[in-house]
């Protein structure tokens, strides 16, 4: 691939700032960082230069540098509403929730008609578990900008996290208006299904979100099939061996574009709303996914040769997909599991996939570690391995959903403010009876969590 053509030299501050912003928006963060650092060095008292440099540092993951720059810009220009508004998001990333709230309130004070300021306030209220106040802020953002999809989605997450599912599903429908949802649904003039009977109709169900979401919402396929028999399922090929186990499924296709003719469609993630799901009516019968007995026996024999006799087999997943919007919050570096590794009575069986599996190279724990990651080809392997374990320990990722759907005993490690489906202030989950939840007690602080997990085995 040829390099991007050089851009014309910029001479004014405004031109330099525009260039930095353009590079950042194009994802060319290294170039943006370099130019921002030069600009900040050349104009160390220019608040907007420092502010933009802080934004770039934040995007690049250098949170301490971002805070240093943003705080200097705030000191130089304390009455510019944009600065505390963006500082709120940076402090939130650092887990400094008190500082983030102060910045959000300051931004609203300076710019009471700025819908983005109220949106940021809603987000930090969400992080602080101040759900009613967060809803007030989200509603204010919506009042100022009725088509602001992000505020509607924030409202959904606040309601769902608080267990107000019936209300939350309605706002959750706005998720497909988000930029990151582009292309998730069919480009068609066919309507979305309303949940009514379709004895002669053809229903297309679209696996529209992440693997974990599809596993979670796959439980609704029998409910849909009772109203629209033999629905066509459009999903990633890796999900097909799982979802085809669920009663009522019809034909499978790799994408909605290959589905052929259909009368109505519905994303899997929309089925809980159609079913009128509340906390009391979540379909939680497990297992609804089962491993191939022959694969289980193959893995059981293999582990018998790899794991010393008499040790508990504890599966481990410590990292999620790096591109996930909340991966910084949910992934826990392998070294942080030291209290688990110190147990003399267990063996660690890693079922981790992806680049972070390289962390195994630095393992020096007391417990024997068997790294199965490179041998796992797909979810069917993982599912079979889970049935050979005494317990799985995992962060919030697709394997947690896989284990829950299979009824496997699992400890799930959650950040202080988790994804909405895990709710708040409880160790169990109505979605998966076999899961036990272990939560951060403070934002961005994993101390004590792994110790509690290790002590519970």
Residue pairs with C-beta under 8 A, 6 or more apart in sequence:
4 28
7 19
10 16
10 18
10 19
13 39
13 43
13 46
13 48
13 49
16 35
16 39
16 49
17 39
17 48
17 49
17 52
19 35
20 32
20 35
20 36
20 39
20 52
20 53
20 56
21 52
23 29
23 31
23 32
23 35
24 32
24 55
24 56
24 59
29 56
29 59
29 60
30 60
32 56
32 59
32 60
33 56
33 57
33 60
36 49
36 52
36 53
36 56
36 57
37 53
39 49
39 52
39 53
40 49
40 50
40 53
40 69
43 49
44 50
45 76
46 76
47 72
47 73
47 74
47 76
47 77
47 80
47 83
48 73
48 77
50 69
50 70
50 72
50 73
50 76
51 69
51 70
51 73
51 82
51 83
51 86
53 69
54 65
54 66
54 67
54 68
54 69
54 70
54 73
54 86
54 90
55 66
55 70
55 86
57 63
57 65
57 66
57 69
58 66
58 70
58 89
58 90
58 93
61 328
63 90
63 93
63 94
66 90
67 90
67 91
67 94
70 83
70 86
70 87
70 90
71 87
73 83
74 83
74 84
74 87
77 83
79 110
80 110
81 107
81 110
81 111
81 114
81 117
82 107
84 103
84 104
84 106
84 107
84 110
85 103
85 104
85 107
85 111
85 114
85 116
85 117
85 120
87 99
87 100
87 103
88 100
88 101
88 103
88 104
88 107
88 120
88 121
88 123
88 124
89 100
89 120
89 123
91 97
91 99
91 100
91 103
92 100
92 123
92 124
92 127
93 328
94 444
95 416
95 442
95 443
95 444
95 445
96 443
97 124
97 127
97 128
97 443
100 124
100 127
101 121
101 124
101 125
101 128
104 117
104 120
104 121
104 123
104 124
105 121
107 114
107 117
107 120
107 121
108 114
108 117
108 118
108 121
110 117
111 117
113 144
114 144
115 140
115 141
115 142
115 144
115 145
115 148
115 151
116 141
118 137
118 138
118 140
118 141
118 144
118 151
119 137
119 138
119 141
119 148
119 150
119 151
119 154
121 134
121 137
122 134
122 135
122 137
122 138
122 141
122 151
122 154
122 155
122 158
123 134
123 154
125 131
125 133
125 134
125 137
125 158
126 134
126 154
126 157
126 158
126 161
126 417
127 416
127 417
127 443
128 417
129 417
129 424
131 158
131 159
131 161
131 162
134 154
134 158
135 155
135 158
135 159
138 151
138 152
138 154
138 155
138 158
139 155
141 148
141 151
141 154
142 148
142 151
142 152
142 155
145 151
147 177
149 174
149 175
149 177
149 178
150 178
152 171
152 174
152 177
153 171
153 172
153 174
153 175
153 178
155 171
156 168
156 169
156 170
156 171
156 172
156 174
156 175
156 420
157 168
157 420
158 168
159 165
159 167
159 168
159 171
160 168
160 169
160 172
160 420
160 421
161 417
161 418
161 420
161 423
161 424
162 423
162 424
163 279
163 423
165 272
165 277
165 278
165 279
166 276
166 277
166 278
168 420
169 272
169 273
169 277
170 273
172 269
172 273
173 270
173 273
175 181
175 269
176 184
176 185
176 267
180 325
184 206
184 208
184 209
184 267
185 206
185 208
185 256
185 265
185 267
186 204
186 206
186 256
186 257
186 259
186 265
188 265
190 204
190 262
190 263
190 264
190 265
191 264
192 264
192 265
192 266
192 270
193 203
193 224
193 228
193 264
193 265
193 266
193 274
194 264
194 274
195 227
195 274
195 275
196 227
197 227
197 228
198 227
198 228
198 229
198 263
198 264
199 229
201 228
201 263
201 264
202 228
202 231
202 232
202 261
202 262
202 263
202 264
203 224
203 228
203 231
203 232
203 262
203 263
203 264
203 265
203 266
204 231
204 232
204 234
204 256
204 259
204 262
204 264
204 265
204 266
205 221
205 224
205 231
205 232
205 233
205 234
205 265
205 266
205 267
205 268
205 271
206 234
206 235
206 256
206 265
206 266
206 267
206 268
207 214
207 233
207 234
207 235
207 236
207 239
207 243
207 267
207 268
208 214
208 267
208 268
208 269
209 267
209 268
209 269
210 321
210 324
210 398
211 236
211 238
211 239
211 379
211 398
211 401
212 396
212 397
212 398
212 400
212 401
212 402
213 268
213 269
213 401
214 235
214 239
214 243
214 268
215 239
215 242
215 289
215 398
215 401
215 402
215 405
216 401
216 404
216 405
216 421
216 431
217 268
217 269
217 271
217 272
218 242
218 243
218 246
218 268
218 288
218 405
219 246
219 283
219 285
219 288
219 405
220 268
220 271
220 272
220 275
220 283
221 231
221 233
221 243
221 246
221 247
221 248
221 249
221 268
221 271
222 246
222 247
222 248
223 271
223 275
223 283
224 231
224 248
224 266
224 271
224 274
225 231
225 247
225 248
225 249
225 250
226 248
228 264
229 248
229 250
230 248
230 249
230 250
230 251
231 248
231 249
231 250
232 250
232 251
232 252
232 253
232 259
232 260
232 262
233 240
233 243
233 244
233 249
233 250
233 251
233 252
233 253
234 252
234 253
234 254
234 255
234 256
234 258
234 259
235 243
235 252
235 254
236 254
237 254
238 378
238 379
239 379
240 252
241 378
241 379
241 380
242 289
242 379
242 380
242 383
242 402
242 405
243 249
243 252
244 252
245 288
245 289
245 290
246 288
246 289
253 259
253 260
256 265
266 274
275 281
277 283
279 430
282 430
282 431
284 430
284 431
284 432
284 433
286 404
286 405
286 406
286 407
286 432
286 433
286 434
287 405
287 406
287 407
288 405
289 383
289 402
289 405
289 406
290 383
290 406
291 380
291 383
291 384
291 386
291 387
291 406
292 380
292 384
295 380
295 381
295 383
295 384
296 384
296 387
296 388
298 384
299 381
299 384
299 385
299 387
299 388
300 388
303 313
303 349
303 370
303 385
303 388
306 370
307 313
307 347
307 349
307 368
307 370
308 347
308 368
311 345
311 346
311 347
311 367
311 368
312 345
312 346
312 347
312 390
312 391
312 457
313 346
313 347
313 349
313 388
313 389
313 390
314 340
314 346
314 347
314 348
314 349
314 367
314 389
314 390
314 391
314 392
314 393
314 457
315 349
315 350
315 351
315 385
315 386
315 389
315 391
315 392
315 393
315 394
316 337
316 340
316 348
316 349
316 350
316 351
316 352
316 392
316 393
316 394
317 350
317 351
317 352
317 392
317 393
317 394
317 395
317 397
317 399
317 400
318 331
318 332
318 333
318 334
318 336
318 337
318 352
318 356
318 359
318 394
318 395
319 327
319 331
319 332
319 333
319 334
319 352
319 354
319 356
319 359
319 395
319 397
320 327
320 330
320 331
320 395
320 396
320 397
321 327
321 354
321 397
322 354
322 355
322 356
324 330
326 415
326 419
329 415
329 417
329 444
330 395
330 396
330 397
330 414
330 415
331 356
331 395
332 395
332 413
332 446
332 450
333 359
334 356
334 359
334 360
334 362
334 363
335 359
335 362
336 446
336 450
337 365
337 393
337 450
338 365
338 450
339 450
339 451
339 453
339 454
340 346
340 348
340 365
340 367
340 393
340 450
340 453
340 454
340 457
341 348
341 363
341 365
341 366
341 367
341 369
342 365
342 366
342 367
342 454
343 366
343 367
343 454
343 457
344 366
344 367
346 367
346 457
347 367
347 368
347 369
347 370
348 365
348 367
348 368
348 369
348 370
349 370
349 372
349 385
349 388
349 389
350 357
350 360
350 369
350 370
350 371
350 372
350 373
351 372
351 373
351 376
351 382
351 385
351 386
351 392
351 399
352 360
352 373
353 373
353 376
357 371
357 373
357 374
360 369
360 371
360 373
363 369
372 385
375 381
376 382
376 385
379 398
379 402
382 399
382 402
383 402
383 406
386 392
386 399
386 402
386 403
386 406
386 408
387 406
387 408
389 408
390 409
391 409
391 410
391 411
391 457
392 399
392 400
392 403
392 408
392 409
392 410
392 411
393 410
393 411
393 413
393 453
394 400
394 403
394 410
394 411
394 412
394 413
395 412
395 413
395 414
396 412
396 413
396 414
396 415
396 418
396 419
396 422
400 410
400 412
400 435
401 432
403 410
403 432
403 434
403 435
404 410
404 429
404 431
404 432
404 434
404 435
405 432
407 433
407 434
408 434
409 434
410 432
410 434
410 435
410 436
411 435
411 436
411 438
411 453
411 456
412 422
412 435
412 436
412 437
412 438
413 438
413 449
413 450
413 453
414 422
414 437
414 438
414 439
414 440
415 439
415 440
415 443
415 444
416 439
416 440
416 441
416 442
416 443
416 444
416 445
417 443
418 424
418 439
421 429
421 431
422 429
422 437
423 429
426 437
427 436
427 437
427 438
428 435
428 436
428 437
429 435
429 437
436 456
438 449
438 452
438 453
438 456
439 449
440 446
440 449
441 448
441 449
